[in-house]
């Protein structure tokens, strides 16, 4: 199926170039001497060379473009993350967001009904209520009812998501909880320090009174970029073993 689809795409690619050449021939572009001939020649070259060897050159161009934008190679995890974050475009955001949302949905990692929205959106909202890119599970559970008695499916799906994204976890013990009057253990989820420094430079705004807030630019694509960076870094580690 994949081979048939690729062959169809190559044929459509050649047909589109041929149609473009015919349209250019019908246009009057003589304001620039030789412009029409040069453009037609360039399109003829693309039509003849790119589909060669079953589109090998074309697949290499696509692969290199994807790697540069989504899976850059570097020994530095922070550098990989920053590069992916900086390469964001609306088109890339849409493609990756749809893929990740589809994966999360297929794994059952959404909260209740579609009306409540994907759990990832709620995680973004929870982080925005902090000023240091760290969120307690208690704060997240509070978005869905009683945080002291969170529903089991909320706990499980939240746990699955933070594990899927690869956020770091730290348990915090409160000797005397205000609500319960006894010792309580909370789980704090955060980005690594090197990543937090990048986020502070991009998404933190300081008000006149000195208060720091996370701006609206902080969205789900930050988590997705972090997820892609972890995949890329792990792939680099595997490359060294080859």
C-alpha positions in Angstrom: 0.0 0.0 0.0 2.8 2.4 1.0 4.7 1.7 -2.3 1.6 2.3 -4.4 0.8 5.5 -2.6 4.4 6.8 -3.0 4.3 6.0 -6.8 1.0 7.8 -7.1 2.5 10.8 -5.3 5.5 10.8 -7.7 3.3 10.7 -10.7 1.2 13.5 -9.4 4.4 15.5 -8.7 5.5 15.1 -12.3 2.1 15.9 -13.6 1.9 19.1 -11.5 5.3 20.2 -12.8 4.2 19.5 -16.4 1.0 21.6 -15.9 3.1 24.4 -14.4 5.4 24.4 -17.4 2.5 24.6 -19.8 1.0 27.5 -17.8 4.3 29.4 -17.8 4.6 29.0 -21.6 1.2 30.7 -22.0 2.2 33.6 -19.8 3.9 36.8 -20.9 7.0 37.1 -18.8 9.2 38.9 -21.3 9.8 41.8 -19.0 12.9 39.9 -17.8 14.8 38.6 -20.9 15.3 34.9 -20.7 13.3 34.5 -17.5 10.7 32.2 -19.0 13.3 29.9 -20.5 15.3 29.7 -17.3 12.2 28.9 -15.2 11.0 26.3 -17.6 14.5 24.7 -17.7 14.6 24.6 -13.9 11.2 22.9 -13.7 12.2 20.4 -16.4 15.2 19.5 -14.4 13.1 18.9 -11.3 10.6 16.8 -13.3 13.4 14.6 -14.7 15.8 14.2 -11.7 13.7 14.2 -8.5 11.5 11.2 -9.3 14.7 9.1 -10.4 15.4 5.9 -8.5 11.9 5.9 -7.1 12.2 9.4 -5.8 15.3 8.7 -3.7 16.5 12.3 -3.9 13.0 13.6 -3.0 12.8 11.3 0.0 16.2 12.5 1.2 15.1 16.1 0.9 12.0 15.3 2.9 13.9 13.3 5.5 16.5 16.0 6.0 13.8 18.6 6.4 12.0 16.6 9.0 15.2 15.8 10.9 16.2 19.5 10.9 12.9 20.7 12.2 11.8 17.9 14.5 14.7 15.6 15.3 18.0 17.6 15.3 21.2 15.8 16.2 23.2 17.2 19.2 24.8 16.0 22.4 22.9 18.7 24.3 19.3 17.9 25.2 18.7 21.6 25.9 20.0 22.5 22.5 17.8 20.0 20.7 14.8 21.2 22.6 15.5 24.9 21.9 16.1 24.2 18.2 12.8 22.4 17.8 11.0 25.1 19.7 12.5 27.8 17.6 11.7 26.0 14.3 8.0 26.1 15.0 5.6 27.2 12.3 1.9 27.1 12.1 2.1 24.2 9.7 4.4 22.2 11.9 2.4 22.9 14.9 -0.8 21.6 13.2 0.9 18.5 11.9 2.6 17.5 15.1 -0.3 18.5 17.3 -2.7 16.4 15.3 -0.4 13.4 15.4 0.2 13.6 19.1 -3.5 14.3 19.9 -4.4 11.3 17.9 -1.9 9.1 19.7 -3.0 10.4 23.1 -6.7 9.8 22.2 -6.0 6.3 20.8 -4.4 5.5 24.2 -7.4 6.7 26.1 -5.5 9.5 27.6 -8.3 12.1 27.4 -10.3 13.3 30.3 -14.0 12.2 30.2 -15.8 13.6 27.2 -14.7 15.7 24.3 -16.4 18.7 25.9 -13.8 18.9 28.6 -11.0 18.8 26.0 -7.8 16.8 25.8 -5.9 16.3 29.0 -2.9 18.0 27.5 -4.8 21.3 27.3 -5.6 21.0 31.1 -1.9 20.3 31.8 -1.0 23.5 30.0 -3.6 25.4 32.0 -2.2 23.9 35.3 1.3 25.0 34.4 0.2 28.5 33.5 -1.1 29.0 37.0 2.4 28.6 38.3 5.4 31.0 37.9 8.2 28.4 37.8 7.1 25.7 35.4 6.4 23.3 38.2 3.0 21.8 39.0 1.7 19.7 41.9 -0.6 16.8 41.2 -2.9 18.4 43.8 -3.2 21.5 41.6 -4.1 19.5 38.6 -6.7 17.3 40.4 -8.3 20.5 41.7 -9.3 21.2 38.1 -11.6 18.2 38.1 -13.2 18.3 41.5 -12.0 17.5 45.0 -8.2 17.4 44.9 -8.1 15.4 48.1 -10.2 12.7 46.6 -9.4 12.8 42.9 -11.3 10.4 40.6 -9.3 7.3 39.7 -9.4 7.8 36.0 -8.1 11.4 36.4 -5.2 10.1 38.5 -4.4 7.3 36.0 -4.6 9.4 32.9 -2.6 12.2 34.4 0.1 9.7 35.4 0.1 8.2 31.9 0.5 11.6 30.3 3.4 12.9 32.4 5.2 9.6 31.9 4.5 9.8 28.2 5.9 13.3 28.0 8.8 12.5 30.3 8.4 15.1 33.0 10.5 14.8 36.1 8.8 13.9 39.4 9.6 14.9 42.9 7.7 13.9 46.1 7.1 16.6 48.7 6.2 15.7 52.2 4.0 18.2 54.2 4.2 17.4 57.9 0.9 19.0 58.7 -1.5 19.5 55.7 -3.8 22.5 56.2 -6.9 20.6 54.9 -6.3 17.3 56.6 -4.3 18.3 59.7 -1.9 15.4 59.1 1.2 14.5 57.1 0.6 14.4 53.3 2.8 13.6 50.3 2.4 15.6 47.1 4.0 14.9 43.7 5.6 17.8 41.9 6.1 17.6 38.2 8.6 19.7 36.4 11.0 20.1 33.4 14.7 19.6 33.9 16.6 22.7 35.1 18.3 23.2 31.7 14.9 23.2 30.0 13.3 25.5 32.6 16.0 28.1 31.9 15.0 28.2 28.3 11.3 28.5 29.1 12.0 31.3 31.6 13.7 33.2 28.8 10.8 32.7 26.3 7.6 32.5 28.4 8.1 34.4 31.6 6.8 38.0 31.9 7.6 40.2 35.0 4.9 42.7 35.9 5.5 46.2 37.4 5.0 44.9 40.9 7.7 42.3 40.3 5.3 39.4 40.0 6.3 36.8 37.4 3.7 35.1 35.2 3.8 32.5 32.4 2.6 34.2 29.2 -0.1 32.9 26.9 2.6 32.0 24.4 3.2 28.9 26.6 1.1 26.2 25.0 0.9 22.5 24.3 3.5 22.8 21.6 6.1 23.4 24.4 5.3 19.9 25.8 5.3 18.4 22.3 8.7 20.0 21.5 10.0 18.5 24.8 8.6 15.1 23.8 10.2 15.3 20.4 13.5 16.4 21.9 13.6 13.4 24.2 12.9 11.1 21.2 15.7 12.8 19.3 18.2 12.6 22.1 17.4 8.9 22.7 17.9 8.3 19.0 21.3 10.0 19.1 22.3 7.7 21.9 21.3 4.7 19.8 23.2 6.0 16.8 26.5 5.9 18.9 25.9 2.1 19.3 25.8 1.4 15.6 
